[in-house]
């Protein structure tokens, strides 16, 4: 069992220090709740800004600060930040364990071209898996939610998939529908962490939630800043054994069509 908490933040636009301090105040207020794993939204300390000259980090500033907080509060923490990679940057989601060590560092595979993210952010090329409390996790970020193929790959080993985001309120129904679909079709837990309120020029409804492998919403929060807590027991294999959908997947057939389309 692992006690998870989703911090649905009203991120202060492009203000790292204010958001670091806000996180520290929240950690102080919840330290007695014995949380094992606290999750923050995408680009946790800046909001979804394409001003990478301001947001990008070449000295791992966020990793250093969150590493200290994870050790101080004996809590694994997942957070989003922007890595300086020269001409373009990368959109990262990093998980640091209770000892202050990095256990996962995922780079967003699908930059959001509709908003121009691809002009400033280069895509990642790796699907990441990691363990916490003997549970297998994987991570994606926001727009990745619209691409089911990567979830099928991740769920071959992962029981729980993280989905931090800055997903705007005007597409909240897409968010809720797709999250449940990914949980159901992959038979995994989904931990979806969104921001909330006015952040930059966008309004966010939050709708952070925890969904089980049957698509049931176990806990959630909308339209206000706050914490969603849940004591998660990994019974993913029970769901899969009772309804063995994955046994009927035809990977060779799918692969053939992907290759044929590529050769065209």
Protein Blocks (a to p, Z undefined) as FASTA:
>chain_A
ZZdddddddddehilklmmmmmmmmmmmmmmnopabdcddehklnopafblmlmpccklm
mmmmmmmmmmmnopacdddddddehjaccdddddddfkopafbdcddfbdcfknommmmp
ccdfbdcdddeehiacdddehjlmmmmklmmmmmmmpmbdcddddddfklmmmmmmmmmm
mmmmnopaddddddedjehjbccehjpacddfkopafbdcehiacddddddddfklmmmm
mmcfklmpcfklmmmmmmmmmmZZ
